[in-house]
Amino acid sequence: MGAGASSGVKAGIEASSAEDLKSALSSLSDDAKAKLKAALEEKKEEPKPAASGPFSFPSGLPDCCTASPDLYKTIAELPGVARLVEMIFPPGAKDVPHEHPIHSMYFVVDCKLKIAGPPTPTKIGEEGGVAEIPAGAAPIFPAMAHQVENVGEKEGKAVFIEPYPGCKPCGEIEGYISPFKVSPGCYKILTEDENWITGILTMAVGEKDEFHHHKNHLIYVLEGDGVTINPGGDESAAMVVPLKPFAGIPAPMAAPPFASHTLVNSGTVPLKMLFFEAKK
């Protein structure tokens, strides 16, 4: 249809009175009326926003860092393996509904949270249940979707790891020596499942551990201002590393300093570091 014809039709419609249109519609067959009504009432379904971030959940919900980047931040990452997320909630803060894969957590401070959805017996959209979690708690949660609000009077802080989809095993290390076995005074297992260990390292100033190995792990500094790493246990290759509390450190086993070493607390204050380590 030419532009002239189109403008003519448009002008005709605009000039038509309500009675003219009513008369025209009444002359339509029942089948034509039904089709016209269906066409007018049909609404295009708005496309869901494309999922961003490293996860794509069947629910369509975003991951925590995508949903509420002001409250959740990735502070260290092993590409293709896992990320370390720090969660900081000021009093009254409430995040956007989101989903997690299986994740291992550590609560840095006492937290009082209202959670709509797991692990409380509620659902997103309902009045959440209140959970009071003490500092030092290290739960492992299954995959879940929820919404979280800080109903306490103080800032809430926790860290957790989220393994990436398709995370592959590290493989076996020949002659593997566990830090938990050779230096039990420094290394403690807080919790573990079949895939990850949540461990903690504590060292007095000047203290040194025994030679040991690590698989892929992510570190979170709780206390300390410096450590010396002896890669492969070789003190002639010592690496002095300054530390800051609440820093995240990726520690891939492919990097020589992290795969096997001894450590010395060469700082001026006691050392306390949390780490999440792959078991496979």
C-alpha positions in Angstrom: 0.0 0.0 0.0 1.4 3.4 -1.0 2.0 6.2 1.4 -1.0 8.2 0.0 -3.4 5.2 0.6 -2.0 4.7 4.1 -2.5 8.4 5.0 -6.0 8.2 3.5 -7.0 5.3 5.6 -5.6 6.9 8.7 -7.5 10.1 8.0 -10.6 8.1 7.5 -10.3 6.4 10.8 -9.6 9.6 12.6 -12.6 11.3 11.0 -14.9 8.4 11.9 -17.3 9.0 14.7 -17.8 6.6 17.5 -21.1 5.6 16.0 -19.5 4.9 12.6 -17.0 2.6 14.3 -19.6 0.9 16.4 -21.7 0.3 13.2 -18.7 -1.2 11.4 -17.9 -3.5 14.3 -21.4 -4.7 14.6 -21.4 -5.8 11.0 -18.5 -8.2 11.6 -19.1 -11.9 12.0 -18.8 -13.6 15.4 -15.6 -15.3 14.3 -14.1 -12.0 13.0 -15.1 -10.3 16.3 -13.4 -13.0 18.3 -10.2 -12.7 16.3 -10.2 -8.9 16.6 -10.8 -9.1 20.4 -8.0 -11.7 20.8 -5.6 -9.5 18.7 -6.4 -6.4 20.8 -6.1 -8.2 24.1 -2.9 -10.1 23.2 0.1 -8.7 25.1 3.6 -9.5 24.1 5.5 -11.2 26.9 8.3 -8.9 28.0 11.6 -10.7 27.6 13.4 -11.5 30.8 16.6 -9.6 31.3 19.6 -11.6 30.1 21.4 -13.3 33.0 24.7 -11.7 33.7 27.5 -13.0 35.9 28.9 -16.5 35.9 25.7 -18.3 36.9 22.5 -19.1 35.0 19.9 -20.5 37.3 16.7 -22.3 36.0 14.6 -20.1 38.3 15.8 -17.0 36.3 16.9 -15.3 39.4 20.3 -13.5 39.4 23.3 -14.4 41.5 23.9 -12.4 44.7 26.6 -10.1 43.2 24.5 -9.3 40.2 21.3 -8.7 42.3 22.9 -6.5 45.0 26.4 -5.3 44.0 26.3 -2.8 46.9 26.1 -5.7 49.4 28.0 -8.5 47.8 31.4 -8.2 46.2 33.7 -10.7 44.6 37.1 -10.1 46.4 39.1 -13.0 44.9 38.6 -15.4 42.2 40.1 -18.6 40.6 38.8 -18.4 37.0 36.8 -21.4 36.2 37.0 -22.7 39.7 35.3 -20.5 42.3 34.9 -17.0 43.6 35.3 -15.6 47.1 32.4 -13.2 48.0 32.3 -10.7 50.8 28.9 -9.8 52.1 28.6 -6.6 54.1 25.1 -5.5 55.4 24.6 -2.2 57.2 21.8 -2.3 59.7 18.5 -2.3 57.9 20.0 -3.3 54.5 17.9 -5.7 52.4 19.1 -7.4 49.3 17.2 -8.3 46.1 15.9 -11.9 45.7 18.7 -14.0 44.3 20.0 -17.5 44.1 23.2 -19.4 45.2 24.9 -22.6 44.2 26.1 -24.8 47.1 28.3 -22.5 49.1 30.6 -22.6 52.2 30.3 -19.6 54.5 32.1 -18.0 57.4 30.6 -15.3 59.6 33.1 -12.6 60.5 30.9 -11.0 63.1 27.6 -11.8 64.9 24.7 -11.4 62.5 20.9 -11.1 63.0 19.3 -11.7 59.7 15.7 -12.0 58.5 15.7 -14.5 55.6 12.7 -15.1 53.3 13.5 -18.5 51.9 16.0 -21.2 52.9 17.6 -21.9 55.3 14.4 -20.7 57.2 11.1 -22.5 56.6 9.7 -19.6 54.5 9.6 -18.6 50.8 10.6 -15.5 48.9 7.7 -13.1 49.2 6.7 -14.3 52.6 7.6 -12.8 56.0 11.1 -14.2 56.6 12.4 -16.1 59.6 15.0 -14.5 61.8 18.4 -16.3 62.2 21.0 -15.2 64.7 24.4 -16.5 63.6 27.5 -16.1 65.9 30.9 -14.9 64.7 33.0 -17.8 63.6 30.1 -20.0 62.4 31.1 -21.8 59.2 28.0 -23.4 57.7 27.8 -25.1 54.3 24.5 -24.3 52.6 22.9 -26.2 49.7 21.8 -24.4 46.5 19.0 -22.0 47.4 17.1 -18.9 46.5 16.2 -16.3 49.1 16.1 -12.6 50.2 18.1 -11.4 53.2 17.7 -8.4 55.5 19.9 -7.2 58.4 17.5 -6.7 61.3 20.3 -6.4 63.8 21.7 -3.1 65.2 25.3 -3.7 63.9 26.9 -4.2 60.5 26.8 -7.8 59.3 29.8 -9.3 57.6 30.4 -12.8 56.2 32.4 -14.4 53.4 31.7 -17.4 51.3 32.8 -19.3 48.2 30.7 -20.2 45.3 32.1 -22.8 42.9 31.6 -22.0 39.3 29.6 -24.3 36.9 31.8 -26.9 35.4 34.5 -26.5 38.1 36.9 -29.4 37.5 38.9 -31.3 40.1 42.5 -30.2 40.7 43.8 -33.7 40.4 46.1 -35.6 42.8 49.4 -34.3 44.1 52.2 -36.8 44.4 53.4 -37.2 47.9 50.7 -34.8 49.2 51.3 -33.5 52.7 48.3 -32.0 54.5 48.9 -28.9 56.6 46.3 -30.1 59.0 48.3 -33.2 59.8 51.8 -31.8 60.0 51.0 -28.5 61.7 47.9 -29.1 63.8 48.8 -26.3 66.1 48.4 -23.8 63.3 45.8 -25.3 61.0 42.3 -26.4 61.9 39.4 -27.7 59.8 36.2 -25.7 60.7 33.9 -27.7 58.4 34.0 -29.7 55.1 32.0 -31.5 52.6 33.0 -33.8 49.8 34.4 -31.0 47.7 35.7 -28.2 49.9 37.3 -27.6 53.3 36.8 -24.5 55.3 40.1 -24.1 57.3 41.7 -21.5 59.5 45.4 -20.7 60.1 46.6 -19.0 63.2 50.2 -18.1 64.0 51.9 -16.1 66.7 54.5 -13.6 65.7 57.6 -15.4 64.5 55.9 -18.8 64.4 56.7 -21.2 61.5 54.8 -24.2 60.1 56.0 -27.4 58.6 56.4 -28.1 54.9 53.0 -29.0 53.3 51.0 -28.8 50.1 47.7 -27.1 49.0 45.2 -27.6 46.2 43.3 -24.7 44.8 42.2 -22.4 47.6 40.9 -18.9 48.3 42.2 -17.0 51.3 40.5 -14.3 53.5 42.8 -12.4 55.9 41.1 -11.9 59.3 44.2 -10.6 61.2 47.8 -10.0 60.3 50.1 -7.5 58.6 52.7 -9.7 57.0 53.8 -13.3 56.2 56.9 -14.9 54.6 56.3 -17.7 52.1 59.1 -20.2 51.3 58.1 -21.8 48.0 58.8 -25.5 48.0 60.2 -25.0 51.5 63.2 -23.2 50.1 64.1 -20.4 52.5 66.6 -18.9 50.0 63.6 -18.1 47.8 61.6 -16.4 50.6 58.8 -14.1 49.6 57.8 -11.4 52.0 54.1 -10.6 51.6 52.4 -7.6 53.3 48.8 -8.3 54.4 45.7 -6.3 55.2 42.8 -7.5 57.2 39.7 -8.4 55.1 41.7 -8.8 51.9 40.9 -11.7 49.6 43.7 -13.7 48.0 43.4 -16.2 45.1 45.8 -19.1 45.7 45.9 -21.5 42.6 47.9 -24.6 43.0 49.4 -23.9 39.6 51.4 -21.0 41.1 54.6 -22.2 42.9 54.3 -20.2 46.1 50.9 -21.7 46.8 51.2 -25.3 45.8 53.8 -26.2 48.4 55.7 -24.1 51.0 56.4 -23.3 54.5 55.1 -20.1 56.2 56.5 -17.8 58.8 54.5 -15.0 60.5 57.0 -12.3 59.8 54.5 -9.6 60.7 54.2 -7.6 63.9 50.8 -9.0 65.1 49.3 -12.5 65.3 48.2 -14.0 62.0 44.7 -15.4 61.4 43.7 -16.4 57.9 40.6 -18.2 56.7 40.8 -20.4 53.6 38.5 -22.5 51.5 40.4 -25.3 49.8 39.3 -27.8 47.1 39.5 -31.4 48.2 39.6 -33.0 44.7 
